[in-house]
């Protein structure tokens, strides 16, 4: 049975939130102050997830979504919200998380807003259904695949590769099977990792098909397998990422900041906020995108073997021992307070789960400056509270909207002792 609901706010997942007779309801594609008709579906957390049936009284901030797939594709949740109001909401997500943890926060720096067509990394789902190959993204809360014509947030070169991927996968995938294409746009072209969902032997016909794919789509490199064991099939141009005055060859399927603009802003934040550090530690370093090229001695710590190998190769180009990299799982083996003693500044850019164990050690250290990049306000607030209790002060914070029209938000912050 459907309900008429008044939407109070947009929650942290991007859904409209309503209260009725003491129960909370979560309705997608709604905005504050709207009245909607919705059908309750399943219990979710402390409320009930719903399907939106009709917007009975729309908000004056509602706009026409720019993408024809909006409402079906699970990639974007908020294309219908006026841009300035939506941007403010993302900053509010961060502020609320900090307030819930009792963190003393400064006035935020002006948010950095990325634009449509800037997303340089995409995980494209490929599925064979009869004679047809679908290439796109999962539907909202479903394993069904939306066959995408153009993704409005992705770079033009990523959109251009969708048709060649369909053609190639028609010759590789059997009916009912799937794969992912992890597509990164590097400074020398597209770097594509085909990751089958079930084990496929890399046969000669598959190799030939992938080579033809790379040639037809002007890819820099095409590889096959999972990230840990990816095998390059054809390298037409070595994928390169320019990081200041240094270049690095990323491993297939490497994690990159979603947009180049966000990466440059975060690098600038590290350069400005880490000060003139004589010895900088980059924790959860990835391929060193935030720190490589910074003057002074640099020590990077990362748990992904292919990324460590890539950074090590780049460091050897520099010669000497100014840049070192160590394979280390900082979730299980965080740098201890004693191990942190040589560093006068730390860069910290952990996955969504944050860095609870590492921040507990940092809280007892004498590191003067911490530059923290985060893609999750809740785990960031938890970690900053730990650091605040250890004597640090949150001095600067800049929201970065590189996950355009989603409920996710990036940020970079400075903490000082």
C-alpha positions as CSV (number, residue, x, y, z in Angstrom):
1,X,0.0,0.0,0.0
2,X,1.4,3.4,-1.0
3,X,2.0,6.3,1.4
4,X,1.9,10.0,1.1
5,X,5.2,11.4,2.7
6,X,6.6,14.8,3.4
7,X,10.4,14.8,2.7
8,X,12.3,16.5,5.5
9,X,15.9,16.2,4.3
10,X,18.3,14.3,2.0
11,X,20.1,11.7,4.0
12,X,23.8,10.6,3.8
13,X,23.0,8.0,1.1
14,X,21.3,10.5,-1.1
15,X,17.7,9.4,-0.4
16,X,14.9,11.7,0.8
17,X,14.0,11.1,4.5
18,X,10.5,11.2,5.9
19,X,8.9,10.5,9.3
20,X,5.3,9.2,9.5
21,X,3.7,8.0,12.7
22,X,7.1,7.4,14.4
23,X,8.6,5.5,11.5
24,X,11.4,6.7,9.1
25,X,11.1,6.2,5.4
26,X,13.9,6.5,2.8
27,X,12.7,7.5,-0.7
28,X,15.2,7.9,-3.6
29,X,15.2,10.8,-6.1
30,X,13.4,13.2,-3.6
31,X,14.3,16.6,-2.3
32,X,13.6,18.5,1.0
33,X,10.1,20.0,1.3
34,X,8.6,17.7,-1.4
35,X,5.4,15.7,-0.9
36,X,5.6,12.3,-2.6
37,X,3.7,9.1,-3.1
38,X,5.9,6.1,-2.2
39,X,5.6,2.4,-1.8
40,X,7.4,0.8,1.3
41,X,9.6,-2.1,0.3
42,X,12.1,-3.4,2.9
43,X,13.5,-2.5,6.3
44,X,16.8,-0.7,6.0
45,X,18.8,0.3,9.1
46,X,16.5,2.3,11.4
47,X,13.9,2.9,8.7
48,X,12.1,1.5,5.6
49,X,13.3,1.8,2.1
50,X,10.7,2.8,-0.4
51,X,10.1,3.1,-4.2
52,X,9.2,6.6,-5.4
53,X,5.8,6.4,-7.3
54,X,5.1,10.1,-7.9
55,X,6.3,13.6,-6.8
56,X,3.0,15.3,-5.8
57,X,4.5,18.6,-4.8
58,X,8.0,19.3,-6.3
59,X,10.7,21.5,-4.7
60,X,11.6,24.8,-6.3
61,X,15.1,23.4,-6.3
62,X,14.2,20.4,-8.6
63,X,15.8,20.4,-12.0
64,X,15.6,18.3,-15.1
65,X,18.3,15.6,-14.9
66,X,20.9,15.8,-17.8
67,X,21.2,12.0,-18.2
68,X,18.6,9.8,-19.9
69,X,19.6,7.0,-17.6
70,X,18.9,8.9,-14.4
71,X,16.5,7.0,-12.2
72,X,17.6,3.6,-13.5
73,X,21.4,3.7,-13.4
74,X,22.7,3.4,-9.8
75,X,25.7,5.7,-10.5
76,X,24.0,9.1,-9.9
77,X,21.4,9.9,-7.2
78,X,21.1,13.6,-7.2
79,X,21.1,15.0,-10.8
80,X,17.7,16.5,-10.1
81,X,18.9,18.9,-7.4
82,X,19.9,22.5,-8.1
83,X,23.7,22.6,-8.2
84,X,24.5,25.2,-5.5
85,X,22.0,23.6,-3.0
86,X,23.4,20.2,-3.7
87,X,27.0,21.4,-3.2
88,X,26.1,23.0,0.1
89,X,24.5,19.7,1.2
90,X,27.8,17.9,0.6
91,X,29.6,20.3,2.9
92,X,26.8,19.8,5.4
93,X,27.4,16.0,5.4
94,X,31.0,16.7,6.6
95,X,29.9,19.2,9.2
96,X,27.3,16.9,10.6
97,X,29.7,14.0,10.9
98,X,32.2,16.2,12.7
99,X,29.6,17.6,15.1
100,X,28.3,14.1,15.9
101,X,31.9,13.2,17.1
102,X,32.3,16.5,19.0
103,X,35.1,17.7,16.7
104,X,36.0,21.4,16.8
105,X,35.9,22.4,13.1
106,X,37.1,25.6,11.4
107,X,35.1,27.4,8.7
108,X,35.6,25.3,5.6
109,X,37.5,26.4,2.6
110,X,35.4,27.1,-0.5
111,X,34.4,23.7,-2.0
112,X,36.0,22.5,-5.2
113,X,33.3,21.5,-7.7
114,X,34.0,19.2,-10.6
115,X,32.0,19.2,-13.8
116,X,30.2,16.8,-16.1
117,X,32.6,14.9,-18.4
118,X,35.6,15.0,-16.0
119,X,35.5,11.5,-14.5
120,X,38.7,9.8,-15.7
121,X,38.1,6.4,-14.1
122,X,35.2,4.0,-14.7
123,X,34.4,0.4,-13.8
124,X,32.2,-0.7,-16.7
125,X,30.1,-3.8,-16.3
126,X,29.9,-6.0,-19.4
127,X,27.3,-8.8,-19.7
128,X,26.4,-11.1,-22.5
129,X,22.6,-11.6,-22.9
130,X,21.9,-13.7,-25.9
131,X,23.5,-12.1,-28.9
132,X,23.6,-8.7,-27.1
133,X,26.4,-7.4,-24.9
134,X,25.4,-4.8,-22.3
135,X,28.0,-2.2,-21.3
136,X,27.3,0.2,-18.5
137,X,26.6,0.2,-14.8
138,X,24.4,-1.6,-12.3
139,X,20.8,-0.4,-11.7
140,X,20.2,1.1,-8.3
141,X,20.2,-1.7,-5.6
142,X,20.3,-4.4,-8.3
143,X,22.6,-6.7,-10.3
144,X,20.8,-5.8,-13.5
145,X,23.0,-3.8,-16.0
146,X,22.0,-0.5,-17.5
147,X,23.2,-0.4,-21.1
148,X,24.7,3.1,-21.3
149,X,24.9,5.2,-24.4
150,X,26.7,8.2,-22.9
151,X,27.6,8.7,-19.3
152,X,27.4,12.4,-18.6
153,X,30.0,12.3,-15.8
154,X,32.7,10.4,-17.7
155,X,35.5,11.7,-19.9
156,X,34.7,11.6,-23.7
157,X,37.3,8.9,-24.3
158,X,35.7,6.6,-21.8
159,X,32.3,7.0,-23.5
160,X,34.0,6.4,-26.9
161,X,35.2,3.0,-25.7
162,X,31.8,1.6,-24.9
163,X,30.9,0.5,-28.4
164,X,34.3,-1.2,-29.1
165,X,34.0,-3.0,-25.8
166,X,30.6,-4.4,-26.8
167,X,32.0,-5.7,-30.1
168,X,35.0,-7.3,-28.4
169,X,33.0,-8.9,-25.6
170,X,30.5,-10.4,-28.1
171,X,33.5,-12.6,-29.2
172,X,34.7,-13.4,-25.7
173,X,31.8,-13.7,-23.3
174,X,29.4,-16.7,-23.4
175,X,25.7,-16.1,-22.9
176,X,25.0,-15.2,-19.3
177,X,28.6,-14.4,-18.4
178,X,30.1,-11.1,-17.3
179,X,33.3,-9.1,-16.9
180,X,34.3,-5.7,-15.8
181,X,36.4,-3.2,-17.8
182,X,38.4,-1.0,-15.4
183,X,39.2,2.0,-17.6
184,X,41.7,4.7,-16.5
185,X,42.4,7.7,-18.7
186,X,46.2,8.3,-18.2
187,X,48.2,11.2,-19.7
188,X,49.2,8.9,-22.6
189,X,45.8,7.3,-23.3
190,X,43.3,4.8,-22.0
191,X,44.6,2.0,-19.8
192,X,42.0,-0.9,-19.7
193,X,41.9,-4.0,-17.6
194,X,39.4,-6.6,-18.6
195,X,38.4,-8.5,-15.4
196,X,36.2,-11.6,-16.1
197,X,33.8,-12.5,-13.3
198,X,34.6,-16.2,-13.7
199,X,37.9,-17.7,-14.7
200,X,38.7,-17.6,-18.4
201,X,41.9,-19.0,-19.9
202,X,43.6,-16.3,-21.9
203,X,43.5,-18.2,-25.2
204,X,44.9,-17.1,-28.5
205,X,41.5,-16.0,-29.9
206,X,40.9,-13.9,-26.8
207,X,44.3,-12.3,-27.1
208,X,43.6,-11.5,-30.8
209,X,40.3,-10.0,-29.9
210,X,41.8,-7.8,-27.2
211,X,44.6,-6.7,-29.6
212,X,42.0,-5.7,-32.1
213,X,40.1,-3.9,-29.4
214,X,43.1,-1.9,-28.4
215,X,43.9,-0.9,-31.9
216,X,40.3,0.1,-32.9
217,X,39.9,2.2,-29.7
218,X,43.4,3.7,-29.7
219,X,44.1,2.3,-26.2
220,X,47.5,2.8,-24.6
221,X,47.3,-0.6,-22.9
222,X,44.9,-3.5,-22.6
223,X,45.3,-6.1,-19.9
224,X,43.5,-9.3,-18.7
225,X,42.8,-10.8,-15.2
226,X,42.4,-9.4,-11.7
227,X,44.5,-6.6,-10.4
228,X,46.9,-8.8,-8.5
229,X,47.8,-11.0,-11.5
230,X,46.9,-8.7,-14.4
231,X,48.7,-9.7,-17.7
232,X,49.3,-6.9,-20.3
233,X,48.1,-8.2,-23.6
234,X,49.2,-5.2,-25.7
235,X,51.1,-2.1,-24.8
236,X,50.8,0.4,-27.7
237,X,52.0,3.3,-25.5
238,X,53.2,3.0,-22.0
239,X,50.5,4.4,-19.7
240,X,52.0,7.4,-17.8
241,X,50.7,9.7,-15.1
242,X,52.5,13.0,-14.8
243,X,53.0,13.9,-11.1
244,X,54.8,17.3,-11.0
245,X,58.2,16.8,-12.6
246,X,57.9,13.0,-12.3
247,X,56.0,10.4,-14.3
248,X,54.9,7.0,-13.1
249,X,53.6,3.9,-15.0
250,X,50.5,2.8,-13.1
251,X,49.6,-0.9,-12.8
252,X,46.6,-2.2,-14.7
253,X,43.4,-1.2,-12.9
254,X,45.2,1.3,-10.6
255,X,43.3,3.4,-8.1
256,X,43.3,7.0,-9.3
257,X,41.5,10.1,-7.9
258,X,38.2,10.2,-9.9
259,X,39.1,13.5,-11.6
260,X,42.4,15.1,-12.5
261,X,41.1,18.4,-11.0
262,X,40.6,16.7,-7.6
263,X,44.1,15.2,-7.7
264,X,45.7,18.5,-8.5
265,X,43.8,20.3,-5.7
266,X,44.8,17.6,-3.3
267,X,48.4,17.7,-4.4
268,X,48.4,21.5,-3.9
269,X,46.9,21.0,-0.5
270,X,49.7,18.6,0.4
271,X,52.4,21.0,-0.9
272,X,50.9,24.0,1.0
273,X,49.8,22.4,4.2
274,X,52.6,19.9,4.9
275,X,54.9,22.9,5.1
276,X,58.6,22.6,4.4
277,X,58.8,19.1,5.8
278,X,62.3,17.7,5.8
279,X,60.9,14.1,6.0
280,X,57.3,13.4,4.9
281,X,55.5,10.1,5.3
282,X,52.7,9.2,2.8
283,X,50.5,6.5,4.4
284,X,48.0,4.5,2.3
285,X,50.1,6.1,-0.5
286,X,48.6,4.2,-3.5
287,X,50.8,5.2,-6.5
288,X,52.0,8.3,-4.6
289,X,49.7,10.7,-6.5
290,X,49.5,13.2,-3.6
291,X,53.2,13.3,-2.6
292,X,55.6,12.2,-5.4
293,X,57.6,15.2,-6.6
294,X,57.5,17.1,-3.3
295,X,60.9,18.4,-2.2
296,X,62.6,16.8,0.8
297,X,62.8,13.2,1.9
298,X,59.7,11.1,1.2
299,X,58.7,7.7,2.6
300,X,55.7,5.9,1.2
301,X,53.8,3.0,2.7
302,X,51.2,1.0,0.8
303,X,49.7,-2.5,1.0
304,X,48.9,-3.0,-2.7
305,X,51.9,-4.9,-4.3
306,X,51.4,-3.6,-7.9
307,X,51.2,0.0,-6.7
308,X,54.4,-0.5,-4.6
309,X,56.2,-1.8,-7.6
310,X,55.1,1.1,-9.7
311,X,56.3,3.7,-7.1
312,X,59.6,1.8,-6.6
313,X,60.2,2.0,-10.4
314,X,59.5,5.7,-10.4
315,X,61.8,6.2,-7.3
316,X,64.7,4.5,-9.1
317,X,64.5,7.1,-11.9
318,X,65.3,9.7,-9.3
319,X,68.3,7.9,-8.0
320,X,69.6,8.0,-4.4
321,X,67.4,7.3,-1.5
322,X,65.3,10.5,-1.3
323,X,62.2,8.5,-2.1
324,X,61.6,5.1,-0.5
325,X,58.5,2.8,-0.6
326,X,57.5,0.0,1.7
327,X,54.9,-2.7,1.3
328,X,52.9,-2.6,4.5
329,X,49.3,-3.2,5.6
330,X,48.6,-0.2,7.8
331,X,45.3,-1.6,9.0
332,X,47.1,-4.5,10.7
333,X,50.5,-3.0,11.2
334,X,50.2,0.8,11.6
335,X,53.4,2.7,12.0
336,X,54.0,2.9,15.7
337,X,54.6,6.1,17.7
338,X,58.3,5.2,17.7
339,X,58.4,4.6,13.9
340,X,56.7,8.0,13.3
341,X,59.4,9.8,15.2
342,X,61.6,10.7,12.1
343,X,58.7,12.4,10.3
344,X,57.7,16.0,10.8
345,X,54.7,15.7,8.5
346,X,52.3,12.9,7.4
347,X,50.0,12.5,4.4
348,X,47.1,10.2,5.1
349,X,44.7,9.1,2.4
350,X,43.0,5.8,3.5
351,X,40.2,3.9,1.9
352,X,36.6,4.5,2.9
353,X,37.0,2.6,6.2
354,X,39.4,5.3,7.4
355,X,42.5,4.7,9.5
356,X,41.5,4.0,13.1
357,X,44.6,2.0,14.1
358,X,47.0,4.4,12.4
359,X,45.4,7.5,13.9
360,X,45.6,6.0,17.4
361,X,49.4,5.8,16.9
362,X,49.5,9.3,15.4
363,X,47.7,10.7,18.4
364,X,50.6,9.7,20.6
365,X,53.3,10.9,18.2
366,X,55.1,14.2,17.9
367,X,54.3,14.6,14.2
368,X,53.6,18.3,13.7
369,X,51.4,18.3,10.7
370,X,48.9,15.7,9.2
371,X,47.3,16.3,5.8
372,X,44.3,13.9,5.7
373,X,42.5,13.1,2.5
374,X,39.1,11.2,2.9
375,X,36.2,10.0,0.9
376,X,34.0,9.2,3.9
377,X,32.9,11.9,6.4
378,X,31.9,9.4,9.1
379,X,35.3,7.6,9.3
380,X,37.1,10.9,8.9
381,X,35.2,12.4,11.8
382,X,36.0,9.3,14.0
383,X,39.7,9.5,13.2
384,X,39.9,13.3,13.7
385,X,38.3,12.9,17.1
386,X,41.0,10.4,18.0
387,X,43.6,12.9,16.8
388,X,41.9,15.8,18.6
389,X,41.9,13.8,21.9
390,X,45.7,13.3,21.3
391,X,46.3,17.1,21.0
392,X,45.8,17.9,17.4
393,X,43.6,20.7,16.0
394,X,41.6,20.6,12.8
395,X,42.9,23.7,11.2
396,X,41.7,23.6,7.6
397,X,39.2,21.6,5.6
398,X,38.3,21.7,1.9
399,X,35.3,19.7,0.5
400,X,36.0,18.3,-3.0
401,X,33.0,17.2,-5.1
402,X,34.7,14.7,-7.5
403,X,32.0,12.1,-7.2
404,X,29.5,14.3,-9.1
405,X,25.8,13.8,-8.3
406,X,26.5,10.9,-6.0
407,X,26.2,10.8,-2.2
408,X,29.9,10.5,-1.8
409,X,32.2,13.5,-1.1
410,X,36.0,13.9,-1.0
411,X,37.8,16.2,1.3
412,X,41.3,17.2,2.3
413,X,42.2,18.6,5.7
414,X,45.1,19.9,7.8
415,X,45.6,19.0,11.4
416,X,48.4,20.6,13.5
417,X,49.8,19.9,16.9
